[in-house]
Every structure is written in C-alpha cells, then in structure tokens.
Amino acid sequence: MPRKRKLLAQLSALQSDSSFPSFDALGNLNTKPDGDSSPKSSKYFAAEKKNSSHLEADFFNQPCISLAKSFLGQILVRKLPDGRELWGRIVETEAYLGGEDEASHSKGGKQTQRNAAMFMKPGTLYVYQIYGIHFCVNVSSQGEGAAVLLRSLEPLQGLDAMREMRSASRKGPTKLLKDWQLCNGPSKLCQAFGIDKTFDQRDLTQDAAIWMVPGPDLPGEQDVVATTRIGIGNRGEWTQKPLRFYLRGNRFVSVVDKKTEREMAAMGQLSC
C-alpha cells in the first residue's frame, strides 16, 4: 500500500471532534458567516485525544542529528487558550550541534540568557526572535548546547485557526493562504501555532499547551533527504554540511533540494 494511502487508512480509524468553537484570544477567529463553526481539518487527518500518547523524555534524549531525523513524521500539538487543538506533522528539521558548529547559537559552548534552553534537558523548547518580529522554535537534544530547529509542518487539524493567525501577523490586505503555505517555514510555523517567546524553556513532556504525539506512519531512511541548512550565511565547512532533513515528495516542505534528490536517486537511496 502506498505511504499516503497507508497514512489515510491509519488516520481514518480515529475520530475527531465534530465541534470547533469560535476563538477570539489569538486573532479574532470567528465562525463563518453562514454559521458553520465546525473545524476545517486536513482530509488526511482525524484524531481523538484519548487515542494518542505524548512523546516522553526518552524520545528526546538522543543525539541531535538522530533527533532531527526522528522528528520527521511525528505530530506537534498546540492547545489554544479556549481548548481547541492545532495538529501538524513535522516534515522538515535542521540540526544545530553546538560546540564546534559555527552556525549554532551555542557555538564554542557559549551559554547566554538568550540560548539557555539549548543547554537544558532534551525536550526543552528554545524560542528565539529574528529580525525583531518573527520567532523560530527549536527542541534541545543530547549534547551540550545542541538543538533541532522545526522548519516545516504539514497542517492536519485547526487549519482555519492557523490561517487566521498567519493573516493577523501580516500587514495590509492579504490573499487567503493555501494549506501548503501555512507552516512551510520556521517563522510561518510559529505564527500558525501561536508560538512566541513565552514558550522558551518549556518542557515538551510536561507542558499543557504544547507537546508531541507519535505519528501514525513514520518514514524510512529512504524517504528522508539530507541536505544543507538554509539561511545560515557563510559558516565555512558548516555551510555545506547536510544537517537539514525533510520528507521527499511532501509539498509542505519549505525548500526542496532537487540536485541532492537526483544524486540520491542515482545512488539508489530514494524509494520510488
């Protein structure tokens, strides 16, 4: 059975909530003009909380590169203040190894007030701001100052809420965002999930507003593309190290590396 059909079959076995009340606290998310307040979810997803279990500390307690790959296919869950939940499948990550990694905020083992979360126990969120306005979210791993950047999600549940929060963060008149545009980048992901600096240093295994659950259909090594990280500037040899990982063929990935995919296919490392 193809991977997409298998995912559909597994997810359809679960039951989602049929009601999705209006939400005003994070961007005036109201019901539709016709009075339909039901949630708009991905057709590939249905979930019931009692059928899912949080990823525990043991999962996060692994080396940075291993964790970055292991995140692919797992589900990030964000519970909004009114009780509604946003669900997204992780499809793209980047590993930042700390220490000798010239692109890491903790390079040289330097610990500051800003990057303190990178030195905390595995599973701790590290949220930082870029350009003074956008946020990015990382998860600490094994290794001094090592963490994984969550780059892109495949939205699964609460798409209308994500769309409203994304629109609220953009200036001026905006076009309606398509599903694939909601979380295809680290700052977009944070906007869509309402993640800001207040989430810094939170524990994914303990927090009531954000956590992860196991994905129903995890990828194999042949489904994962390893390529260079994005937007790190000139960091010597570290600029070219293959520390970004994404799911091949997933349209919610922020940037596809066709050259690397062709090379891997030629070496027989990618499935058809």
C-alpha positions, -999 to +999 in steps of 0.1 A: +000+000+000+015+034-009+026+056+020-001+082+015-029+057+013-015+039+044-014+072+063-050+078+053-061+044+064-045+047+098-058+082+105-093+075+093-095+049+120-095+077+146-124+101+153-120+138+155-142+163+174-171+175+154-173+209+171-147+236+169-159+267+188-151+303+179-118+317+192-111+353+198-080+354+221-054+349+193-067+369+164-105+371+165-111+338+150-149+337+145-174+313+130-181+315+093-208+339+080-231+310+073-229+300+110-208+268+103-184+267+132-171+232+125-133+228+121-116+227+088-091+198+090-068+182+065-086+154+047-057+132+057-063+136+094-087+128+122-077+123+158-091+117+192-070+128+222-076+097+242-061+076+214-028+094+214+001+094+238+027+121+244+062+115+233+082+110+265+116+121+277+133+090+264+124+100+228+140+134+231+171+121+248+191+112+217+219+128+197+210+159+177+212+145+142+193+114+153+166+135+169+163+158+138+156+127+117+133+111+143+111+142+144+100+136+108+065+122+108+058+130+144+029+153+153+032+187+171+001+196+191-007+231+203-036+236+226-051+271+224-064+290+254-101+281+245-093+244+244-090+239+207-060+220+194-038+225+163-021+195+149+008+194+124+030+166+111+067+175+112+081+173+076+114+193+078+140+199+105+176+212+109+202+200+134+224+225+153+251+207+171+265+233+195+302+234+203+321+234+170+290+241+149+297+275+135+260+281+126+248+272+161+237+299+186+258+279+212+290+276+191+320+273+212+299+262+242+289+298+249+258+299+271+238+332+274+205+342+287+191+340+252+202+304+244+199+289+279+173+265+267+198+248+244+217+236+275+186+223+293+174+188+293+164+172+260+128+181+250+131+218+261+119+244+237+143+271+226+124+300+210+143+330+196+133+360+176+147+370+142+145+405+125+129+417+157+095+403+147+095+366+138+100+336+160+116+302+155+112+272+177+138+245+185+140+215+207+170+206+228+187+172+224+216+153+238+248+172+235+260+204+252+241+233+235+226+211+208+190+216+194+168+208+165+150+236+145+115+227+135+113+241+099+080+230+084+048+212+093+020+196+073-012+211+088-036+184+100-062+199+123-073+235+130-063+249+096-088+278+098-073+289+131-038+286+117-049+306+086-064+334+108-033+337+130-010+338+100-031+365+084-032+385+116+006+387+116+008+401+080+004+438+072-022+451+048-046+432+026-037+396+021-047+368-001-062+337+015-033+314+024-034+279+009-029+249+031+007+243+020+016+279+028+005+278+064+036+262+081+062+258+053+090+277+071+101+282+107+086+316+113+054+307+095+051+276+117+054+297+148+028+322+135+003+295+126+007+278+160+008+309+181+043+302+194+062+332+208+090+339+233+067+329+262+072+293+250+110+295+255+123+269+281+091+250+282+093+212+285+075+193+257+070+163+280+052+184+307+036+214+291-002+217+289-002+240+259+023+222+236+035+187+231+042+159+206+025+127+199+037+097+178+030+099+141+008+071+126+031+064+097+068+072+102+092+074+072+120+051+064+156+063+057+148+061+020+121+087+024+144+113+041+165+138+022+196+152+039+209+185+026+224+218+036+208+242+061+191+274+050+199+310+058+230+304+079+253+326+058+290+318+053+300+294+081+329+278+064+326+240+061+294+241+082+276+258+054+278+227+033+272+200+059+240+180+053+222+189+085+187+197+071+163+168+068+130+166+050+104+142+037+108+136+000+077+143-021+059+163+007+046+195-006+046+212+028+085+213+029+098+249+027+127+243+002+133+212-020+168+203-030+163+187-064+200+183-070+205+162-039+174+142-046+187+133-081+220+123-067+204+101-040+181+085-066+211+078-088+227+060-059+195+041-051+190+058-018+155+070-025+124+049-030+102+055-060 
